[in-house]
Amino acid sequence: MYKIGFIGAGAMAEAIVTGLLANHLCSADEIIMSNRSQEKLKLLADAKGIIAAKDNQEVLQTAEVIVLAVKPQQYQEIKSKLAGLLKEKQAVVSIMAGITLADLQECFGDLPIFRAMPNTPAKIGCGMTGLADNGLATKEQKNFVASIFSSVGQVLEIAESNMDALGALSGSGPAYCYELLEAMADGGVMLGLPRAAAYQLAAQTMLGSAQMLLQTGEHPGVLKDQVTSPGGTTIRGLKVMEKAGVRGIMMETIEQAYLQTKQLGAKK
Ligand SMILES: NC(=O)c1ccc[n+]([C@@H]2O[C@H](COP(=O)([O-])OP(=O)(O)OC[C@H]3O[C@@H](n4cnc5c(N)ncnc54)[C@H](OP(=O)(O)O)[C@@H]3O)[C@@H](O)[C@H]2O)c1
């Protein structure tokens, strides 16, 4: 048996394989993968040294842990062909947004099943993954699945009932960060900074601020106050943000992403 199998050779599968290999969680010849287009699969298999399966069924029949890395709508099209092929001791990990553990259990039966929600910084080893499971996994399986995602960043185990909220915050979150980052840089460009310098300044400021929050454990309001001297420059900028309702806008942004997940889920 291969240690891990992937159905879908897209961006996320590639990111996870890169993390697995970089962290020596398994060797390339312990990873098998299938994909709809064979050319794309061959390119990735050649680049990473992993095994290219002839079809999805081969992955299901030969891997201890199977990662479902296709889009949710693609899964809906193929799930009837995946049903009933897994045996005892195998486990399923879905990274598909909005597909519940109950949906997966209906397809694969009473086996250990995990739902994971990574985000795109996983591609550079700085991801944030939420993880939930159906309670049927052994401790070893739980540890192994958690280590798959720790190989591409941080992992937070949460109740499945919070998975869609997590997706709206950290799954979609990189887009909101890039939007803010671009706007900050535009502010700098408006004042005459070269474009490249403005991106570097905005990005490193966002990275440093996030790292400071994580490392100090301080409340964000306390860290904000440390930058904000009485009668100074920063408080004048903050007044603009408060007047524009930036906090409320950001909360609503995340709420809307959550509601869209629910709406897409309801259409299934
Ligand atoms: N990207 C993110 O930020 C992110 C974050 C969290 C979760 N996710 C989840 O991760 C999953 C994959 O996302 P992605 O960004 O990696 O998508 P992607 O790059 O589009 O990859 C999907 C892959 O699945 C393959 N595929 C489609 N139908 C298939 C089938 N019937 N059998 C086998 N392979 C098939 C596609 O093959 P072709 O090459 O033929 O198209 C493609 O290579 C999604 O469910 C998404 O919800 C993504």
Ligand as a Chemical Component Dictionary entry (heavy atoms), coordinates in Angstrom:
data_LIG
# 
_chem_comp.id                   LIG 
_chem_comp.type                 NON-POLYMER 
_chem_comp.pdbx_formal_charge   0 
_chem_comp.three_letter_code    LIG 
# 
loop_
_chem_comp_atom.comp_id 
_chem_comp_atom.atom_id 
_chem_comp_atom.alt_atom_id 
_chem_comp_atom.type_symbol 
_chem_comp_atom.charge 
_chem_comp_atom.model_Cartn_x 
_chem_comp_atom.model_Cartn_y 
_chem_comp_atom.model_Cartn_z 
_chem_comp_atom.pdbx_ordinal 
LIG N1  N1  N 0  -7.042  26.871 -3.488  1  
LIG C1  C1  C 0  -7.435  27.179 -2.256  2  
LIG O1  O1  O 0  -7.222  28.264 -1.704  3  
LIG C2  C2  C 0  -8.165  26.154 -1.453  4  
LIG C3  C3  C 0  -8.264  26.333 -0.071  5  
LIG C4  C4  C 0  -8.939  25.373 0.671   6  
LIG C5  C5  C 0  -9.512  24.303 0.047   7  
LIG N2  N2  N 1  -9.424  24.182 -1.297  8  
LIG C6  C6  C 0  -10.081 23.047 -1.925  9  
LIG O2  O2  O 0  -9.112  22.249 -2.541  10 
LIG C7  C7  C 0  -9.706  21.575 -3.645  11 
LIG C8  C8  C 0  -8.766  21.709 -4.831  12 
LIG O3  O3  O 0  -8.529  23.067 -5.082  13 
LIG P1  P1  P 0  -7.385  23.524 -6.077  14 
LIG O4  O4  O 0  -7.232  24.994 -5.894  15 
LIG O5  O5  O -1 -6.182  22.631 -5.918  16 
LIG O6  O6  O 0  -8.122  23.219 -7.482  17 
LIG P2  P2  P 0  -7.492  22.887 -8.910  18 
LIG O7  O7  O 0  -6.135  23.471 -9.034  19 
LIG O8  O8  O 0  -8.528  23.245 -9.920  20 
LIG O9  O9  O 0  -7.330  21.296 -8.874  21 
LIG C9  C9  C 0  -8.373  20.394 -9.045  22 
LIG C10 C10 C 0  -7.792  19.199 -9.790  23 
LIG O10 O10 O 0  -8.759  18.179 -9.799  24 
LIG C11 C11 C 0  -8.675  17.522 -11.058 25 
LIG N3  N3  N 0  -9.918  16.813 -11.398 26 
LIG C12 C12 C 0  -11.081 17.324 -11.836 27 
LIG N4  N4  N 0  -11.993 16.343 -12.036 28 
LIG C13 C13 C 0  -11.366 15.191 -11.709 29 
LIG C14 C14 C 0  -11.768 13.832 -11.713 30 
LIG N5  N5  N 0  -12.991 13.456 -12.080 31 
LIG N6  N6  N 0  -10.859 12.914 -11.327 32 
LIG C15 C15 C 0  -9.613  13.264 -10.949 33 
LIG N7  N7  N 0  -9.161  14.536 -10.931 34 
LIG C16 C16 C 0  -10.042 15.479 -11.307 35 
LIG C17 C17 C 0  -8.418  18.650 -12.039 36 
LIG O11 O11 O 0  -7.887  18.071 -13.223 37 
LIG P3  P3  P 0  -7.730  18.871 -14.622 38 
LIG O12 O12 O 0  -6.280  19.231 -14.657 39 
LIG O13 O13 O 0  -8.123  17.898 -15.654 40 
LIG O14 O14 O 0  -8.634  20.054 -14.554 41 
LIG C18 C18 C 0  -7.422  19.497 -11.251 42 
LIG O15 O15 O 0  -6.089  19.117 -11.477 43 
LIG C19 C19 C 0  -11.070 22.233 -3.873  44 
LIG O16 O16 O 0  -12.081 21.355 -3.448  45 
LIG C20 C20 C 0  -11.063 23.459 -3.001  46 
LIG O17 O17 O 0  -12.329 23.707 -2.421  47 
LIG C21 C21 C 0  -8.730  25.055 -2.058  48 
# 
loop_
_chem_comp_bond.comp_id 
_chem_comp_bond.atom_id_1 
_chem_comp_bond.atom_id_2 
_chem_comp_bond.value_order 
_chem_comp_bond.pdbx_ordinal 
LIG N1  C1  SING 1  
LIG C1  O1  DOUB 2  
LIG C1  C2  SING 3  
LIG C2  C3  SING 4  
LIG C2  C21 DOUB 5  
LIG C3  C4  DOUB 6  
LIG C4  C5  SING 7  
LIG C5  N2  DOUB 8  
LIG N2  C6  SING 9  
LIG N2  C21 SING 10 
LIG C6  O2  SING 11 
LIG C6  C20 SING 12 
LIG O2  C7  SING 13 
LIG C7  C8  SING 14 
LIG C7  C19 SING 15 
LIG C8  O3  SING 16 
LIG O3  P1  SING 17 
LIG P1  O4  DOUB 18 
LIG P1  O5  SING 19 
LIG P1  O6  SING 20 
LIG O6  P2  SING 21 
LIG P2  O7  DOUB 22 
LIG P2  O8  SING 23 
LIG P2  O9  SING 24 
LIG O9  C9  SING 25 
LIG C9  C10 SING 26 
LIG C10 O10 SING 27 
LIG C10 C18 SING 28 
LIG O10 C11 SING 29 
LIG C11 N3  SING 30 
LIG C11 C17 SING 31 
LIG N3  C12 SING 32 
LIG N3  C16 SING 33 
LIG C12 N4  DOUB 34 
LIG N4  C13 SING 35 
LIG C13 C14 SING 36 
LIG C13 C16 DOUB 37 
LIG C14 N5  SING 38 
LIG C14 N6  DOUB 39 
LIG N6  C15 SING 40 
LIG C15 N7  DOUB 41 
LIG N7  C16 SING 42 
LIG C17 O11 SING 43 
LIG C17 C18 SING 44 
LIG O11 P3  SING 45 
LIG P3  O12 DOUB 46 
LIG P3  O13 SING 47 
LIG P3  O14 SING 48 
LIG C18 O15 SING 49 
LIG C19 O16 SING 50 
LIG C19 C20 SING 51 
LIG C20 O17 SING 52 
# 
